[in-house]
């Protein structure tokens, strides 16, 4: 299917000036969708293999938002790699109390392009790669390759016309449908969702822009060419999981551990 041109437009969720209630409105919606639809549970075997080959039990998740998919993904990962744990990080951290055993949210800001030395383990990035323009994405990949750190990125957004049309038709009804499931259900959230639908419109805008920013496998292949030399291997592609299409990028050292 032909791809639309990649456009590095702005997303509201990237802006530090976005008021806290609106940020929470967007992030909490994304959280409830991931919790209910569980699109990433199917990648647990891939992550378990990365942990095994790297000789570690720890995942360092980047751009974690309100916890990303880990409330359901971590139990799925632990089912195939019993000792697995995850440290969640974000530039704008929103620590949660509803994380599963083995998950910890770092409450200080972490820039994914400058990861602290003490954060070691398999690096993951769910629905975050499109936030990085090509030069920063390549720097992110180059750092993982230079350190010999396993890296895995996954995204369900697609840069195609049918996907965009689906967003225009479905996103706002989905926001209206999922909002009553969010807890706590504040009055301001209801007002900004149903009376003055600012939150649904923000989510629609960010969703469309995310799609237009999404890297296809061919883009990822170009961005990783030459990174790590013969000692590091990159693989990108598309897979089906839970009825959804997921674009992935996996990098790992091929040197003996």
FENHU-V183866 format. One record per residue. N is the residue number from 1. SS is DSSP state (a for helix, b for strand, c for the rest). PSI is psi as a letter, one per 20 degrees, with the letter a starting at -180 (none if undefined). D_CENTER is the distance of its C-alpha to the mean C-alpha in Angstrom with 1 decimal. Layout:
n,ss,psi,d_center
N,SS,PSI,D_CENTER
N,SS,PSI,D_CENTER
This chain:
n,ss,psi,d_center
1,c,p,23.7
2,c,q,24.1
3,c,q,21.1
4,c,q,21.3
5,c,q,21.5
6,c,p,18.4
7,c,p,18.7
8,c,m,17.1
9,c,r,17.9
10,c,q,17.0
11,c,q,14.6
12,a,h,16.1
13,a,i,13.2
14,a,i,13.5
15,c,p,17.1
16,c,h,18.7
17,c,i,21.5
18,c,p,19.8
19,c,q,21.8
20,a,g,20.5
21,a,h,21.3
22,a,g,19.5
23,a,g,16.3
24,a,h,16.7
25,a,g,17.5
26,a,g,14.3
27,a,g,12.0
28,a,h,14.3
29,a,g,14.3
30,a,h,10.6
31,a,g,11.2
32,a,h,14.3
33,a,g,13.0
34,a,g,10.5
35,a,h,13.5
36,a,h,16.0
37,a,h,14.6
38,c,l,12.8
39,c,h,11.4
40,c,j,9.9
41,a,h,13.0
42,a,i,14.6
43,a,j,12.7
44,a,g,14.4
45,a,h,17.4
46,a,g,15.6
47,a,h,14.1
48,a,h,17.6
49,a,h,19.3
50,a,g,17.4
51,a,g,18.4
52,a,g,21.9
53,a,h,22.5
54,a,i,21.3
55,c,k,23.6
56,c,r,21.2
57,c,i,19.9
58,b,p,17.2
59,b,p,13.5
60,b,o,12.2
61,b,p,8.5
62,b,q,7.6
63,c,l,6.6
64,c,i,6.7
65,c,c,8.4
66,c,k,10.7
67,c,i,9.6
68,c,b,6.4
69,c,j,8.0
70,a,i,10.3
71,a,h,13.4
72,a,h,14.0
73,a,h,12.2
74,a,g,14.2
75,a,h,17.5
76,a,h,16.9
77,a,g,16.2
78,a,h,19.3
79,a,h,21.3
80,a,i,21.2
81,c,n,21.0
82,c,h,22.8
83,c,j,22.3
84,c,q,18.5
85,b,r,17.0
86,b,p,13.9
87,b,o,13.9
88,b,p,11.2
89,c,q,11.3
90,c,q,10.8
91,c,h,13.2
92,c,m,14.1
93,c,p,14.0
94,c,m,14.8
95,c,p,16.0
96,c,q,16.5
97,c,i,19.5
98,c,k,18.3
99,c,q,16.3
100,c,r,17.8
101,c,p,20.2
102,c,i,18.8
103,b,p,15.9
104,b,p,16.6
105,b,p,15.0
106,c,p,16.4
107,c,j,18.0
108,c,q,18.7
109,c,p,16.5
110,c,o,14.7
111,c,p,14.3
112,c,i,11.9
113,c,i,14.8
114,c,m,17.3
115,c,p,16.3
116,c,q,19.3
117,c,h,21.5
118,c,i,21.6
119,c,n,17.9
120,c,q,18.5
121,c,a,16.9
122,b,p,14.4
123,b,p,11.4
124,b,q,7.9
125,b,o,4.7
126,b,p,1.9
127,c,k,2.7
128,c,i,4.2
129,a,h,7.0
130,a,i,9.0
131,a,i,9.7
132,c,p,11.8
133,c,r,15.3
134,a,g,16.7
135,a,h,18.7
136,a,h,16.0
137,a,g,13.6
138,a,h,16.8
139,a,h,17.6
140,a,g,14.3
141,a,g,15.2
142,a,h,18.8
143,a,g,18.4
144,a,g,16.8
145,a,g,19.6
146,a,h,22.3
147,a,i,21.6
148,c,k,21.3
149,c,p,18.0
150,c,q,16.0
151,b,p,12.6
152,b,p,10.1
153,b,q,7.2
154,b,p,6.4
155,b,q,6.4
156,c,i,9.0
157,c,q,10.4
158,c,q,13.6
159,c,m,16.1
160,c,q,19.1
161,a,g,21.7
162,a,h,21.7
163,a,g,18.0
164,a,g,18.8
165,a,h,22.0
166,a,h,20.3
167,a,g,18.1
168,a,h,21.4
169,a,h,23.1
170,a,h,20.8
171,a,g,18.3
172,a,g,21.1
173,a,h,22.8
174,a,h,19.6
175,a,g,19.1
176,a,h,22.8
177,a,h,22.6
178,a,h,19.7
179,a,g,20.8
180,c,i,23.8
181,c,i,21.6
182,c,p,20.0
183,c,p,21.9
184,c,q,23.7
185,c,n,24.7
186,c,q,26.1
187,a,h,28.6
188,a,h,26.9
189,a,g,23.8
190,a,g,26.2
191,a,g,28.1
192,a,i,25.2
193,a,g,23.9
194,a,g,27.3
195,a,g,30.1
196,c,n,28.5
197,c,l,25.2
198,a,g,23.4
199,a,g,20.1
200,a,h,20.0
201,a,h,20.8
202,a,g,18.2
203,a,h,15.5
204,a,g,17.3
205,a,g,17.5
206,a,h,13.8
207,a,g,13.0
208,a,g,15.7
209,a,h,14.9
210,a,g,11.2
211,a,g,13.1
212,a,h,15.7
213,a,i,13.4
214,c,p,11.7
215,c,p,13.0
216,c,r,15.1
217,a,h,16.2
218,a,h,19.3
219,a,g,17.6
220,a,h,15.6
221,a,g,19.0
222,a,g,20.7
223,a,h,18.4
224,a,i,18.7
225,c,p,22.5
226,c,i,24.6
227,c,p,22.1
228,c,i,23.3
229,a,b,26.5
230,a,i,27.9
231,a,j,26.3
232,b,p,22.7
233,b,p,21.4
234,b,q,18.5
235,b,p,17.7
236,b,q,15.7
237,b,a,16.2
238,b,p,15.4
239,b,q,15.8
240,b,p,16.6
241,b,p,15.4
242,c,k,16.5
243,c,j,17.9
244,b,q,14.8
245,b,p,14.3
246,b,p,11.3
247,b,p,11.3
248,b,q,10.8
249,b,p,12.0
250,b,p,13.7
251,b,p,16.1
252,b,q,18.7
253,b,q,22.1
254,c,j,25.1
255,c,q,27.5
256,c,p,29.0
257,c,none,27.5
